[in-house]
Amino acid sequence: MHRLLTSLFIVCLALGASTARAADAAALKASIAKGAKYLQSRISEAGQPFRPLMALALYKAGMPAETPEIKKEVDVILSCFTETAYLPRTDHVYEAGVHATLLADLDAVKYKPQLTLIAAYLKSTQLATGAWEYPPPRNRPGCKGDTSVTQYACLGLWAAERAGVEIDPQIWVNVLNWHITSQNADGGYVYLPKGLSEGPGGERSLLNMTVNALGSMHIALLQLDPNQMPLRQGESRPAATPGEQRKFGVLEEIKVAVPLETKSLKAPPASVATVRKTFSYLTANFAVENKETHFRTYYYYSLERMGALAGVRQIGEHDWFNECADFVIGQQSSEGSWQLEGVSPELDTAFCVLFLTRSTAKVLNRAKTPEFGEGTLAGGRGLPENLGEAKFDGRKLRGKDEAMQPLDQLFASLRNTGEIDLDQAQDQIVQQVQLGDRNLLIGQIDQIVKLASNTSPDVRKTALWAIGRSDRIDLGTLLIKGLDDPDLGVIIEARNALCWLSRKPAGFGEAEDPLLALPADPSEQQKRDAVAAWHRQLVINWGKWYLDHRPFDERGDRFEADLRARIQQLQGAVTRP
C-alpha cells in the first residue's frame, strides 16, 4: 500500500473552502505566487502522474486556462478519451478525480462530454460495498474499499455533477453505507478497513484518512439531503429593527421564510451519527503539524476540503485554517517549493498551493453572505429605472436642488441610520447611479455588500438595489438569499434586481407586490396566504434561473446544493393535494 501515494494518486481536487477568518492576505498571496512560479518552472520536468495536479494548482493560483503549461496538460487528459469511453492510465480512480476537477473548473460546458465519460467510468468501478479500490490487476485480495481512493472517486463524480451530468443517487447511498460500516471503534478511519494491515498506519486511525472520510460523506450528503449537514457552523441573519419605516408599498413585516417540510432523500439513518463520531475523533486528535505519515501536505489539502464541505470553521478550539495556513507558509522554501517528507517537492507544492488558494478564494469571494463589517464578494445586477418613484411609495426623487454627497460618503452614512436622513441618502444614491457614471458604483461594492446584511430593512433594500445596478452576476447569490429576507420590502427589491439581472422586466409573470391584488381590508390570514404562495413561486422560478446561469466557477458549493433541495421541496409542496 506504500505505493498508494508514491505516484499520482494523491492528486487532489480544488473543491472546498474555509469560511474561517483568512490568514494575513499579503502573506497568502505572496506564498501562492511563489509556489505557482515554482510549479510553472518544474511542470515540464515533473513525472507525468504529477502534472495534472500541478496544472490544477496553476489554474487555481490565478493563471488563465490559456497558459501553455495548463493547455499542454489538458491535451494529455483529452488523449485519454475515445468517442465512447474514458481510459485512465496508471493511477485509475485518482487520475479520474483530478482530470474531472480540472476539466470542470476550466470549462464545464465544453468538457461535459468528457465529464460524462469519467462519471460512467467511476460508476462502473464502484465496488458492491459502495467504495472504490484499484481496478485489476492492481486490486488487493480481500480489499473491500480504500478510503483514499474512495475520496477521489467522490470528488470526480461531484465535478461531473457540477457540469450537469446526472449521477445515480444510489451511488451516494452506497458511499455512505460503506463509511458507516468501515469506521474504527474510536471514530477514525484507516486506508484499508476490515483488518487489512497494508498501507501507512495499518489498522490505526489516521488523521489523513479520517479527514478524507468526512469529506466523502459530506459530498454524498450534499447530493442526497443538504439539510442533513450535522457539522455546519451556522450563520445568523439580522432581524429587522422594530418600528422601522416601511417603503415600497409594504404595510407590515410578514415572515415568509417558514420552515419547509423535509423528506429523506435516501441518506441512510446512521449517516449523521457516523459523521458526528468521526468529527469527535478529529477534534480530539487534531494537529496543525501532522507527523503520522510521510504524506503531510496531503493532510492539509484534505483538511481544507473537508472544512469547506462540512461548513466547519472551528475544530474544537482551533481556527484550523488560520493555524494551518500560518504553519504551511512558514515551511515554504526560498525558491517557492514545499517538501514536508512527501513524495516530491512538485507534489507537495501543488498540494500547498491548492490549500492556500482555495481557502483564500472562498474567504474573499463566496464563503457566505457577509455580515455587516466583514469582507467582500463580487457580482450581481440591476433594478427598474423608475425605482425612485415605484419603490419609494410614489414619492418623487429629491436632489436637483440639494447638494450631492459623494457615493462613498452616502453608503458609509447608511451604517448609522439614526444619524442621517435616510430618505435623502437613498434618493441621492438613486439619482447618482441612474443619471451619473455607473463606474462610480462599482468602486463602492465593498461597502454595498456589507450593507446587504444591515439590521435595517431600508438599508438592505438600498444595498440590493445597488447590487443590482453593479451589473455583476456573481453577486446574484445575495439576491437569491434576499428572497428569504424577513421583510417583504426587501424581498420585493431582491425580486426586482433579479428581473434586471435576467433582462426579464416582468420576471416570470409573478406580481411585483403580492398584497396589491388583495381585496380591500384583507384579513391577516389572507395576507399570509398571498405572500406564501407568491414567495414559493419566487424561490422556484428565480432559483432555477440562477442555477442555470450561475458562473461555473461558483458551482458545486453548499449554497447550490441547499437551493436545489429547497426547490425540490417547494415543488413537492405545490403538487401535493
C-alpha positions as CSV (number, residue, x, y, z in Angstrom):
1,M,0.0,0.0,0.0
2,H,3.0,2.2,0.3
3,R,2.8,2.6,-3.5
4,L,-0.6,4.4,-2.9
5,L,1.0,7.8,-2.6
6,T,4.2,7.3,-4.5
7,S,2.5,8.0,-7.7
8,L,-0.1,10.5,-8.8
9,F,-2.8,9.1,-6.6
10,I,-2.8,11.8,-4.2
11,V,-3.9,14.2,-6.8
12,C,-6.4,16.4,-5.1
13,L,-9.5,18.4,-6.1
14,A,-9.7,22.1,-5.6
15,L,-13.3,22.0,-4.4
16,G,-13.8,23.2,-1.0
17,A,-13.1,26.3,1.0
18,S,-12.8,27.6,4.5
19,T,-15.2,30.1,5.9
20,A,-12.8,30.9,8.7
21,R,-11.0,34.2,9.2
22,A,-8.4,34.4,6.5
23,A,-4.7,34.4,7.4
24,D,-2.8,37.5,6.5
25,A,-3.8,38.3,2.9
26,A,-0.5,39.6,1.8
27,A,1.4,36.6,3.2
28,L,-1.1,34.2,1.5
29,K,-0.9,35.9,-1.9
30,A,2.9,36.1,-1.8
31,S,3.2,32.4,-0.8
32,I,0.8,31.3,-3.5
33,A,2.6,33.4,-6.1
34,K,6.0,31.9,-5.2
35,G,4.5,28.4,-5.2
36,A,2.9,28.9,-8.6
37,K,6.1,30.2,-10.1
38,Y,7.9,27.2,-8.8
39,L,5.3,24.8,-10.3
40,Q,5.4,26.6,-13.6
41,S,9.1,26.2,-13.8
42,R,9.0,22.5,-12.9
43,I,5.9,21.1,-14.6
44,S,7.6,20.1,-17.8
45,E,10.3,18.1,-16.0
46,A,8.0,16.5,-13.4
47,G,6.7,13.0,-13.7
48,Q,3.6,12.6,-15.8
49,P,1.4,11.4,-12.9
50,F,2.0,14.7,-11.1
51,R,1.4,17.1,-13.9
52,P,-2.4,17.3,-13.9
53,L,-2.3,18.2,-10.2
54,M,0.3,20.8,-10.9
55,A,-1.8,22.3,-13.8
56,L,-4.8,22.4,-11.4
57,A,-2.7,24.3,-8.9
58,L,-1.5,26.8,-11.5
59,Y,-5.1,27.4,-12.6
60,K,-6.3,27.9,-9.0
61,A,-3.4,30.2,-8.4
62,G,-4.9,32.6,-11.0
63,M,-3.2,31.6,-14.2
64,P,-5.5,31.6,-17.2
65,A,-6.7,28.5,-19.0
66,E,-4.6,29.6,-22.0
67,T,-1.4,29.3,-20.1
68,P,0.8,26.9,-22.2
69,E,1.6,24.6,-19.3
70,I,-2.1,24.2,-18.5
71,K,-3.1,23.7,-22.1
72,K,-0.5,21.0,-22.6
73,E,-1.8,19.0,-19.7
74,V,-5.4,19.4,-20.9
75,D,-4.3,17.9,-24.3
76,V,-2.8,15.0,-22.4
77,I,-6.0,14.5,-20.5
78,L,-8.1,14.6,-23.7
79,S,-6.0,11.9,-25.2
80,C,-7.4,9.5,-22.5
81,F,-10.8,9.6,-24.3
82,T,-12.3,7.7,-27.2
83,E,-15.7,8.6,-28.5
84,T,-17.4,6.2,-26.1
85,A,-15.0,5.7,-23.1
86,Y,-12.6,7.2,-20.7
87,L,-9.3,5.2,-20.4
88,P,-7.2,6.4,-17.5
89,R,-3.6,5.3,-17.2
90,T,-1.6,4.1,-14.2
91,D,-3.5,5.7,-11.4
92,H,-7.0,5.0,-12.5
93,V,-9.5,6.5,-9.9
94,Y,-7.1,9.1,-8.6
95,E,-6.4,10.2,-12.1
96,A,-10.1,10.3,-12.9
97,G,-10.7,12.5,-9.9
98,V,-8.1,15.1,-10.8
99,H,-8.9,15.0,-14.5
100,A,-12.6,15.6,-13.8
101,T,-11.8,18.5,-11.5
102,L,-9.5,20.3,-13.9
103,L,-11.9,19.9,-16.8
104,A,-14.9,21.0,-14.8
105,D,-13.1,24.0,-13.5
106,L,-11.7,25.1,-16.8
107,D,-14.9,24.8,-18.8
108,A,-17.8,22.6,-17.6
109,V,-19.8,23.2,-20.8
110,K,-17.1,22.5,-23.2
111,Y,-15.9,19.4,-21.4
112,K,-19.3,18.0,-20.4
113,P,-19.0,15.0,-22.9
114,Q,-15.6,14.0,-21.3
115,L,-17.0,14.5,-17.8
116,T,-19.9,12.3,-18.7
117,L,-17.5,9.5,-19.7
118,I,-15.5,10.0,-16.5
119,A,-18.6,9.6,-14.4
120,A,-19.5,6.4,-16.3
121,Y,-16.1,5.1,-15.6
122,L,-16.3,5.8,-11.9
123,K,-19.8,4.3,-11.7
124,S,-18.5,1.1,-13.4
125,T,-15.6,0.8,-10.9
126,Q,-17.6,1.2,-7.7
127,L,-17.5,-1.9,-5.6
128,A,-20.6,-3.7,-4.3
129,T,-19.6,-2.4,-0.9
130,G,-20.0,1.2,-2.1
131,A,-16.3,2.1,-2.0
132,W,-13.6,2.1,-4.6
133,E,-10.2,0.3,-4.9
134,Y,-7.6,-0.1,-7.6
135,P,-9.0,-1.9,-10.7
136,P,-7.4,-5.2,-11.7
137,P,-4.6,-6.1,-11.9
138,R,-3.6,-3.7,-9.1
139,N,-6.5,-4.6,-6.8
140,R,-5.6,-6.3,-3.5
141,P,-7.1,-9.6,-2.4
142,G,-9.7,-9.1,0.3
143,C,-9.9,-5.4,-0.1
144,K,-13.5,-4.1,0.2
145,G,-12.6,-0.4,-0.3
146,D,-9.8,2.1,0.1
147,T,-10.7,5.3,2.0
148,S,-8.3,7.5,-0.1
149,V,-9.3,6.0,-3.5
150,T,-13.0,6.4,-2.5
151,Q,-12.4,10.1,-1.7
152,Y,-11.2,10.8,-5.2
153,A,-14.0,8.8,-6.8
154,C,-16.5,11.0,-4.9
155,L,-14.6,14.2,-5.9
156,G,-14.6,13.1,-9.6
157,L,-18.3,12.3,-9.6
158,W,-19.0,15.7,-7.9
159,A,-17.1,17.5,-10.5
160,A,-19.2,15.8,-13.2
161,E,-22.4,16.6,-11.3
162,R,-21.4,20.3,-11.3
163,A,-21.2,20.2,-15.1
164,G,-24.8,18.9,-15.2
165,V,-24.0,15.2,-15.5
166,E,-26.8,13.1,-13.9
167,I,-25.4,10.9,-11.1
168,D,-27.4,8.0,-9.8
169,P,-28.4,8.8,-6.2
170,Q,-27.8,5.2,-5.2
171,I,-24.1,5.7,-5.7
172,W,-24.1,8.2,-2.9
173,V,-26.3,6.0,-0.7
174,N,-23.7,3.2,-1.2
175,V,-20.9,5.6,-0.3
176,L,-22.5,6.5,3.0
177,N,-23.2,2.8,3.8
178,W,-19.6,1.9,3.3
179,H,-18.4,4.6,5.6
180,I,-20.9,3.7,8.2
181,T,-19.7,0.1,8.3
182,S,-15.9,0.9,7.9
183,Q,-15.4,3.2,10.8
184,N,-13.0,2.2,13.5
185,A,-14.3,1.9,17.0
186,D,-12.6,5.2,18.0
187,G,-14.4,7.1,15.2
188,G,-11.4,7.4,12.9
189,Y,-10.6,5.8,9.6
190,V,-7.7,3.9,8.0
191,Y,-6.6,3.4,4.4
192,L,-7.9,-0.2,4.2
193,P,-10.7,-1.1,6.7
194,K,-11.7,-4.5,7.8
195,G,-8.4,-6.0,9.1
196,L,-6.2,-5.3,6.1
197,S,-2.9,-4.0,7.5
198,E,-1.4,-2.8,4.2
199,G,-0.9,0.9,3.9
200,P,0.5,3.6,6.2
201,G,-0.7,3.2,9.7
202,G,-2.0,-0.3,9.3
203,E,-5.2,-0.7,11.3
204,R,-4.6,2.5,13.3
205,S,-6.9,5.5,12.7
206,L,-5.1,8.3,10.8
207,L,-5.9,12.0,10.6
208,N,-5.5,11.9,6.8
209,M,-8.0,9.2,6.3
210,T,-10.4,10.5,8.9
211,V,-10.5,13.9,7.2
212,N,-11.0,12.2,3.8
213,A,-13.8,10.1,5.1
214,L,-15.6,13.2,6.4
215,G,-15.1,14.9,3.0
216,S,-16.6,11.9,1.1
217,M,-19.6,11.6,3.5
218,H,-20.4,15.3,3.1
219,I,-20.2,15.1,-0.7
220,A,-22.7,12.3,-0.6
221,L,-24.9,14.2,1.9
222,L,-24.8,17.3,-0.3
223,Q,-26.2,15.2,-3.2
224,L,-28.8,13.3,-1.2
225,D,-30.1,15.7,1.5
226,P,-28.3,19.0,2.2
227,N,-30.4,19.5,5.3
228,Q,-28.5,16.7,6.9
229,M,-25.2,18.6,7.4
230,P,-24.7,18.0,11.1
231,L,-21.3,19.8,11.5
232,R,-22.3,23.0,9.7
233,Q,-21.5,26.0,11.9
234,G,-24.4,28.3,11.1
235,E,-24.8,31.9,10.0
236,S,-27.0,34.4,11.6
237,R,-29.5,36.7,9.9
238,P,-30.0,40.2,11.3
239,A,-33.5,40.8,12.5
240,A,-35.4,43.9,11.4
241,T,-35.5,46.8,13.9
242,P,-39.0,47.2,15.4
243,G,-40.8,50.3,14.3
244,E,-38.7,51.0,11.2
245,Q,-40.3,52.8,8.4
246,R,-41.6,50.6,5.6
247,K,-41.3,51.7,2.0
248,F,-42.1,50.1,-1.4
249,G,-45.8,49.7,-0.6
250,V,-45.1,47.4,2.3
251,L,-47.8,47.7,5.0
252,E,-46.2,45.5,7.6
253,E,-43.4,43.0,8.1
254,I,-44.6,39.5,7.2
255,K,-42.4,36.4,8.0
256,V,-42.2,34.4,4.8
257,A,-39.3,32.1,5.4
258,V,-41.5,29.5,7.0
259,P,-40.0,26.1,7.8
260,L,-40.3,23.7,4.9
261,E,-41.5,20.2,5.1
262,T,-38.4,18.0,4.6
263,K,-38.2,14.4,3.5
264,S,-35.4,11.9,3.3
265,L,-33.6,11.6,0.0
266,K,-32.4,8.1,0.9
267,A,-29.5,9.2,3.2
268,P,-29.0,6.2,5.5
269,P,-30.3,6.9,9.0
270,A,-26.9,6.3,10.6
271,S,-25.1,8.8,8.4
272,V,-25.4,11.8,10.8
273,A,-24.3,9.8,13.9
274,T,-21.3,8.5,11.9
275,V,-20.3,11.9,10.8
276,R,-20.5,13.3,14.3
277,K,-18.5,10.4,15.8
278,T,-15.8,11.0,13.1
279,F,-15.7,14.7,13.8
280,S,-15.3,13.9,17.5
281,Y,-12.2,11.8,16.7
282,L,-10.8,14.6,14.6
283,T,-11.5,17.2,17.3
284,A,-9.7,15.1,19.9
285,N,-6.7,14.4,17.7
286,F,-6.4,17.5,15.5
287,A,-2.8,18.7,14.9
288,V,-1.5,21.6,13.0
289,E,1.6,19.6,12.1
290,N,0.6,16.1,11.1
291,K,3.5,13.7,11.7
292,E,1.6,10.5,11.4
293,T,2.7,9.7,7.8
294,H,5.1,10.8,5.2
295,F,2.2,12.3,3.2
296,R,1.8,15.5,5.2
297,T,0.8,18.0,2.6
298,Y,-2.0,15.6,1.6
299,Y,-3.4,16.2,5.0
300,Y,-3.6,20.0,4.7
301,Y,-5.5,19.9,1.4
302,S,-7.8,17.1,2.6
303,L,-8.4,19.1,5.7
304,E,-9.3,22.2,3.7
305,R,-11.7,20.3,1.5
306,M,-13.4,18.7,4.5
307,G,-13.8,22.0,6.3
308,A,-15.4,23.6,3.2
309,L,-17.8,20.7,2.5
310,A,-18.8,20.3,6.2
311,G,-19.1,24.1,6.8
312,V,-16.6,23.8,9.7
313,R,-14.8,27.0,10.8
314,Q,-13.5,25.6,14.1
315,I,-12.3,22.2,15.1
316,G,-12.7,22.3,18.8
317,E,-10.9,25.4,19.9
318,H,-8.8,25.6,16.7
319,D,-9.2,28.1,13.9
320,W,-8.0,25.3,11.8
321,F,-7.4,27.1,8.5
322,N,-5.6,30.1,10.0
323,E,-3.4,28.0,12.2
324,C,-2.5,25.5,9.4
325,A,-2.0,28.3,6.8
326,D,0.5,30.0,9.1
327,F,2.4,26.8,9.6
328,V,2.3,25.9,5.8
329,I,3.5,29.4,4.8
330,G,6.3,29.1,7.3
331,Q,7.6,25.9,5.8
332,Q,7.9,27.3,2.2
333,S,11.5,27.4,0.8
334,S,13.0,30.5,-0.6
335,E,12.5,29.1,-4.2
336,G,8.8,28.7,-3.5
337,S,8.6,25.0,-3.0
338,W,7.5,22.7,-0.2
339,Q,8.8,19.3,0.8
340,L,7.3,18.0,4.1
341,E,8.6,14.4,3.9
342,G,6.4,13.8,0.8
343,V,7.0,12.1,-2.5
344,S,8.4,15.1,-4.3
345,P,8.6,18.9,-3.9
346,E,6.4,19.2,-7.0
347,L,3.6,17.2,-5.4
348,D,3.9,18.8,-2.0
349,T,4.0,22.3,-3.6
350,A,0.9,21.6,-5.6
351,F,-1.0,20.5,-2.5
352,C,0.1,23.6,-0.5
353,V,-0.8,26.0,-3.3
354,L,-4.2,24.4,-3.7
355,F,-4.8,24.5,0.1
356,L,-3.9,28.2,0.3
357,T,-5.5,29.3,-2.9
358,R,-8.9,27.7,-2.5
359,S,-9.2,28.9,1.1
360,T,-8.3,32.4,0.0
361,A,-10.8,32.4,-2.9
362,K,-13.6,31.2,-0.7
363,V,-12.9,33.7,2.1
364,L,-12.8,36.6,-0.3
365,N,-15.5,35.6,-2.8
366,R,-18.2,33.3,-1.7
367,A,-17.8,31.8,1.7
368,K,-21.1,33.1,2.9
369,T,-23.3,36.2,2.9
370,P,-21.0,38.8,4.6
371,E,-22.2,40.0,8.0
372,F,-22.1,43.8,8.5
373,G,-18.4,44.9,8.7
374,E,-17.0,41.8,7.0
375,G,-15.2,41.4,3.7
376,T,-16.1,41.4,0.0
377,L,-17.9,39.3,-2.6
378,A,-18.3,40.1,-6.2
379,G,-21.3,40.2,-8.6
380,G,-25.0,40.9,-9.2
381,R,-27.1,43.2,-11.4
382,G,-29.9,45.8,-11.8
383,L,-33.3,47.2,-10.9
384,P,-36.1,49.1,-12.7
385,E,-35.3,52.5,-14.0
386,N,-38.1,54.1,-12.0
387,L,-37.1,52.8,-8.7
388,G,-37.3,56.2,-7.1
389,E,-41.0,56.5,-7.9
390,A,-42.1,53.0,-8.0
391,K,-40.4,51.8,-4.8
392,F,-40.3,54.8,-2.6
393,D,-44.0,54.8,-2.0
394,G,-44.7,57.1,-5.0
395,R,-42.7,60.0,-3.9
396,K,-40.5,62.0,-6.3
397,L,-36.8,61.9,-6.3
398,R,-35.4,64.8,-4.4
399,G,-31.9,66.1,-5.2
400,K,-31.8,68.6,-8.1
401,D,-31.9,71.4,-5.5
402,E,-29.9,69.6,-2.9
403,A,-26.1,69.3,-2.5
404,M,-25.0,65.9,-3.7
405,Q,-22.6,63.9,-1.4
406,P,-20.1,61.5,-2.9
407,L,-21.3,58.0,-3.2
408,D,-18.7,56.6,-0.8
409,Q,-19.9,59.0,1.9
410,L,-23.5,58.2,1.2
411,F,-23.0,54.5,1.6
412,A,-20.8,55.0,4.6
413,S,-23.6,57.1,6.2
414,L,-26.1,54.2,5.9
415,R,-24.2,52.3,8.5
416,N,-25.5,54.7,11.1
417,T,-29.1,55.2,10.1
418,G,-30.1,57.1,13.2
419,E,-27.7,59.9,12.4
420,I,-28.8,60.7,8.8
421,D,-31.8,61.5,6.7
422,L,-32.3,58.0,5.3
423,D,-34.7,59.2,2.6
424,Q,-32.4,61.8,1.4
425,A,-29.4,59.4,1.3
426,Q,-31.4,56.9,-0.7
427,D,-32.7,59.5,-3.1
428,Q,-29.2,60.8,-3.8
429,I,-27.8,57.3,-4.3
430,V,-30.6,56.5,-6.8
431,Q,-30.1,59.8,-8.7
432,Q,-26.3,59.5,-9.0
433,V,-26.4,55.9,-10.1
434,Q,-29.3,56.3,-12.6
435,L,-28.1,59.6,-14.1
436,G,-24.3,59.5,-13.4
437,D,-21.3,57.3,-14.1
438,R,-22.1,53.8,-13.1
439,N,-18.4,53.0,-12.7
440,L,-18.6,55.1,-9.5
441,L,-20.9,52.5,-8.1
442,I,-18.5,49.6,-8.9
443,G,-16.0,51.2,-6.7
444,Q,-18.3,51.0,-3.7
445,I,-19.1,47.3,-3.9
446,D,-17.2,46.5,-0.8
447,Q,-19.4,48.9,1.3
448,I,-22.6,47.9,-0.5
449,V,-22.1,44.1,0.2
450,K,-21.6,44.8,3.9
451,L,-24.8,46.8,3.9
452,A,-26.8,43.9,2.4
453,S,-26.8,42.3,5.9
454,N,-27.5,45.5,7.9
455,T,-30.1,45.3,10.6
456,S,-32.3,48.0,8.9
457,P,-34.6,46.7,6.2
458,D,-34.4,50.0,4.4
459,V,-30.6,49.9,4.3
460,R,-30.8,46.3,3.0
461,K,-33.2,47.4,0.3
462,T,-30.8,50.1,-0.8
463,A,-27.9,47.6,-0.9
464,L,-29.8,45.1,-3.0
465,W,-30.8,47.9,-5.4
466,A,-27.2,48.9,-5.7
467,I,-26.0,45.4,-6.1
468,G,-28.4,45.1,-9.0
469,R,-27.1,48.2,-10.6
470,S,-23.5,46.9,-10.3
471,D,-24.2,44.6,-13.3
472,R,-22.0,41.8,-11.8
473,I,-23.7,38.4,-11.9
474,D,-21.6,36.6,-9.3
475,L,-23.3,38.6,-6.6
476,G,-26.6,37.1,-7.6
477,T,-26.3,34.7,-4.7
478,L,-27.1,37.7,-2.4
479,L,-30.2,38.5,-4.4
480,I,-31.4,34.9,-4.2
481,K,-30.8,35.0,-0.4
482,G,-32.6,38.3,-0.3
483,L,-35.8,36.4,-1.4
484,D,-35.8,34.9,2.1
485,D,-35.4,38.2,4.0
486,P,-37.9,38.6,6.9
487,D,-39.0,42.0,5.4
488,L,-41.4,41.8,2.5
489,G,-40.0,45.1,1.0
490,V,-36.5,43.6,0.9
491,I,-37.9,40.5,-0.9
492,I,-39.5,42.8,-3.5
493,E,-36.2,44.6,-4.1
494,A,-34.4,41.3,-4.5
495,R,-37.0,40.1,-7.0
496,N,-36.8,43.4,-9.0
497,A,-33.0,43.2,-9.0
498,L,-33.2,39.7,-10.4
499,C,-35.6,41.0,-13.1
500,W,-32.8,43.3,-14.4
501,L,-30.2,40.7,-13.9
502,S,-32.0,38.3,-16.2
503,R,-33.2,41.0,-18.5
504,K,-36.8,39.9,-17.8
505,P,-38.7,43.1,-16.8
506,A,-41.8,41.2,-15.9
507,G,-39.9,38.3,-14.3
508,F,-41.8,35.1,-14.7
509,G,-45.2,36.8,-14.6
510,E,-45.3,37.0,-10.8
511,A,-46.8,40.1,-9.1
512,E,-44.3,42.7,-8.1
513,D,-46.1,43.0,-4.7
514,P,-48.3,40.1,-3.6
515,L,-50.5,42.4,-1.4
516,L,-51.7,44.7,-4.2
517,A,-54.2,42.3,-5.7
518,L,-55.9,41.6,-2.4
519,P,-59.4,42.9,-1.7
520,A,-59.9,46.0,0.5
521,D,-59.2,45.3,4.2
522,P,-57.8,41.8,3.8
523,S,-57.5,39.6,6.8
524,E,-54.1,38.7,8.3
525,Q,-54.6,35.2,7.0
526,Q,-55.3,36.4,3.5
527,K,-52.1,38.4,3.6
528,R,-50.1,35.5,4.8
529,D,-51.5,33.1,2.3
530,A,-50.9,35.5,-0.6
531,V,-47.3,36.1,0.4
532,A,-46.6,32.4,1.0
533,A,-47.9,31.4,-2.5
534,W,-46.1,34.3,-4.2
535,H,-42.9,33.6,-2.3
536,R,-42.9,29.9,-3.1
537,Q,-43.0,30.7,-6.8
538,L,-40.3,33.3,-6.5
539,V,-37.9,30.8,-5.0
540,I,-38.7,28.1,-7.5
541,N,-38.6,30.3,-10.6
542,W,-35.7,32.5,-9.7
543,G,-33.8,29.7,-8.0
544,K,-33.9,27.6,-11.2
545,W,-33.0,30.6,-13.3
546,Y,-29.9,31.4,-11.2
547,L,-28.8,27.7,-11.0
548,D,-28.8,27.7,-14.9
549,H,-26.9,31.0,-15.2
550,R,-24.6,30.9,-12.2
551,P,-20.9,31.3,-13.1
552,F,-19.3,27.8,-13.4
553,D,-16.5,28.5,-11.0
554,E,-19.1,29.2,-8.3
555,R,-21.0,25.9,-8.8
556,G,-20.9,22.8,-6.6
557,D,-21.0,24.5,-3.2
558,R,-23.3,24.2,-0.3
559,F,-25.4,27.2,-1.4
560,E,-26.2,25.4,-4.7
561,A,-26.9,22.1,-3.0
562,D,-29.2,23.7,-0.5
563,L,-31.0,25.7,-3.2
564,R,-31.6,22.6,-5.3
565,A,-33.0,20.7,-2.3
566,R,-35.2,23.7,-1.4
567,I,-36.6,23.9,-4.9
568,Q,-37.4,20.2,-4.9
569,Q,-39.2,20.5,-1.6
570,L,-41.2,23.6,-2.7
571,Q,-42.2,21.9,-5.9
572,G,-43.4,18.9,-3.9
573,A,-45.4,21.2,-1.7
574,V,-47.1,22.7,-4.8
575,T,-48.0,19.3,-6.3
576,R,-49.3,17.7,-3.1
577,P,-53.1,17.7,-2.7
